[in-house]
């Protein structure tokens, strides 16, 4: 009972995931955050076995943080996707594999281009303009294929995402609530996808992306001096 979407536009990436947590036909929570911020311009929407998803998301976040501390700059989306793919590929060949599917979205500050990667539990990676995981795949990919086009602005991208969510709400028997974020050159931002005009609400907010509700962006590393 999971559903996640990812859409790229002219200078941004949209990630959206459901907020339900359950087992079999029972829903235990309806406010679970399944989007993990991995850096100032990088995040992933994940799903799969409950224990594996939480453990893997924390493992990836801490390793991205460690890289940031050691090198004084965050990992870019391309290298980050390669490391995550290799980690899952090694996991599937071990005695305790992770059963996690994810969408990795980020904004490359060196080239000013958005990136979206579709990665599954087998370690398969694909660079895609739009993607989905979970039960929403059956009704959303055709919607994205019809309405998505290269160079969409933020308003057009949000409209396509809302069309996908509408299809899920109409055609699936399971009721989902969604959490959505937008990643651009300014960082990671929360989007209220249930609002009539999410972009207007987003632009009216003040403060940095790290101060917005629902997004925990890792802070820059502190320089630590070594004393003899």
C-alpha positions in Angstrom: 0.0 0.0 0.0 2.5 2.6 -1.2 2.7 5.2 -3.9 5.3 7.7 -4.9 5.9 10.0 -7.9 8.8 12.0 -9.4 8.7 14.7 -12.1 11.4 16.8 -13.5 10.9 20.2 -15.1 12.9 23.1 -16.5 14.9 23.8 -13.4 13.4 21.7 -10.6 12.4 18.2 -9.4 9.1 17.3 -7.7 9.0 14.3 -5.4 5.7 13.1 -3.9 5.0 10.1 -1.6 2.1 8.8 0.4 2.1 9.1 4.2 0.5 5.8 5.1 2.2 3.1 7.1 0.6 -0.3 7.5 0.8 -4.1 7.3 -1.4 -6.2 5.0 -4.8 -4.5 4.9 -4.4 -2.6 8.1 -3.3 1.1 8.2 -1.4 1.9 11.4 -0.3 5.5 10.6 -1.4 8.2 8.2 1.4 10.7 8.8 4.5 8.8 8.0 7.1 10.8 6.1 8.6 8.7 3.4 10.8 11.4 1.8 14.3 11.8 3.2 16.5 14.9 2.6 20.0 13.8 1.8 21.5 17.3 1.3 20.8 20.9 0.4 19.7 19.9 -3.1 19.1 16.1 -2.8 16.3 14.0 -1.5 14.7 10.6 -2.1 11.2 9.1 -1.8 11.4 5.5 -0.6 9.1 2.5 -0.1 9.2 -1.2 0.6 9.4 -3.3 3.8 8.9 -1.0 6.8 12.0 -2.0 8.7 14.2 -2.0 5.7 13.1 1.4 4.5 13.8 3.2 7.7 17.2 1.5 8.2 18.3 2.1 4.6 17.1 5.7 4.6 19.1 6.4 7.7 22.1 4.6 6.4 22.1 6.6 3.1 21.6 9.9 4.9 24.5 9.3 7.4 26.9 8.3 4.6 25.9 11.4 2.6 26.5 13.5 5.7 29.9 11.8 6.3 30.9 12.6 2.7 29.9 16.2 3.2 32.0 16.5 6.4 35.1 14.9 4.9 35.1 16.9 1.7 33.3 20.1 2.7 30.8 19.9 -0.1 27.8 17.7 -0.7 27.6 14.8 -3.1 26.0 15.6 -6.4 23.0 13.7 -7.7 24.8 11.6 -10.3 27.5 10.2 -7.9 24.9 9.8 -5.1 22.7 7.7 -7.4 25.7 5.5 -8.4 26.6 4.9 -4.7 23.0 4.1 -3.7 22.6 1.7 -6.7 25.9 -0.1 -5.8 24.8 -0.4 -2.1 21.5 -2.1 -3.2 23.3 -4.3 -5.7 25.7 -5.5 -3.0 22.8 -5.9 -0.5 20.8 -8.2 -2.8 23.8 -10.5 -3.0 24.2 -10.7 0.8 22.4 -12.7 3.5 20.4 -9.6 4.7 19.2 -7.7 1.5 17.3 -4.4 1.7 13.8 -4.6 0.1 13.6 -0.9 -0.8 12.5 0.9 -4.0 13.2 4.6 -4.3 13.1 7.7 -6.4 16.2 9.9 -6.1 15.8 13.6 -7.1 18.3 16.4 -7.0 19.5 19.6 -8.5 23.1 19.7 -9.8 24.4 23.1 -8.8 27.4 22.8 -11.1 25.3 22.4 -14.3 22.1 24.0 -13.1 20.1 20.9 -14.2 17.6 18.7 -12.4 18.1 15.0 -12.1 15.7 12.1 -11.3 16.7 8.5 -10.9 14.5 5.4 -10.7 16.1 2.7 -8.5 14.6 -0.6 -7.3 15.6 -3.2 -4.7 17.6 -5.2 -7.3 20.0 -2.4 -7.8 18.6 -1.3 -11.2 19.0 2.4 -12.0 17.5 4.5 -14.7 17.7 8.2 -15.5 14.1 9.3 -16.2 12.2 12.5 -16.7 9.3 11.2 -14.7 8.7 8.0 -12.7 6.6 6.2 -10.1 6.8 3.4 -7.6 4.2 1.4 -5.8 0.5 1.0 -6.6 0.3 4.3 -8.4 2.4 3.0 -11.2 -0.7 1.3 -12.8 -2.6 4.5 -13.3 0.0 7.4 -13.2 2.6 6.5 -15.9 0.0 6.9 -18.7 -1.0 10.3 -17.3 2.6 11.5 -17.1 3.2 10.2 -20.6 0.3 12.2 -21.9 0.8 15.5 -20.1 4.6 15.7 -19.4 6.8 17.7 -21.8 10.3 18.9 -21.7 10.9 22.3 -20.2 7.8 22.5 -18.0 7.7 25.4 -15.5 6.8 24.8 -11.8 3.2 25.5 -12.2 2.8 23.1 -15.1 4.8 20.4 -13.3 2.5 20.7 -10.2 -0.5 20.4 -12.4 0.7 17.1 -13.9 1.5 15.9 -10.4 -2.1 16.8 -9.3 -3.5 14.9 -12.3 -1.6 11.8 -11.2 -2.8 12.1 -7.6 -6.4 12.5 -8.9 -6.1 9.4 -11.0 -4.9 7.4 -7.9 -7.7 8.8 -5.8 -10.4 7.9 -8.4 -9.2 4.6 -9.7 -7.6 2.8 -6.7 -9.6 1.5 -3.8 -7.0 2.7 -1.3 -7.2 6.2 0.0 -3.8 8.0 0.1 -2.6 11.2 1.6 0.5 12.7 0.0 3.6 14.6 1.1 5.3 16.6 -1.7 8.6 18.5 -2.0 10.2 20.7 -4.6 14.0 20.8 -5.2 15.5 23.7 -7.2 18.5 26.0 -7.1 17.4 27.5 -3.8 17.2 24.2 -2.0 14.4 21.8 -0.8 10.9 23.1 -0.2 7.6 21.7 1.1 4.7 21.9 -1.3 1.0 21.7 -0.1 -0.3 19.6 -3.0 -3.9 19.7 -1.6 -4.0 23.5 -1.9 -5.9 25.0 -4.9 -2.7 26.9 -5.9 0.3 25.1 -4.3 2.8 27.3 -6.1 1.3 30.6 -4.8 1.3 29.2 -1.2 4.9 28.2 -1.6 6.0 31.5 -3.0 4.2 33.4 -0.2 6.3 31.6 2.4 9.2 33.4 3.9 12.5 32.0 5.4 15.0 29.5 4.1 14.2 26.0 2.9 15.7 24.5 6.0 13.2 26.3 8.2 10.1 25.1 6.3 7.9 22.5 7.9 8.6 18.9 7.1 12.0 19.2 5.6 15.1 18.5 7.7 18.1 19.6 5.6 21.5 18.6 7.0 23.5 21.6 8.1 27.0 22.4 6.6 29.8 20.6 8.4 31.6 22.4 11.2 35.4 22.8 10.7 37.1 20.9 13.5 40.6 21.8 14.3 43.1 19.0 15.3 45.3 19.9 18.3 48.5 18.2 19.1 
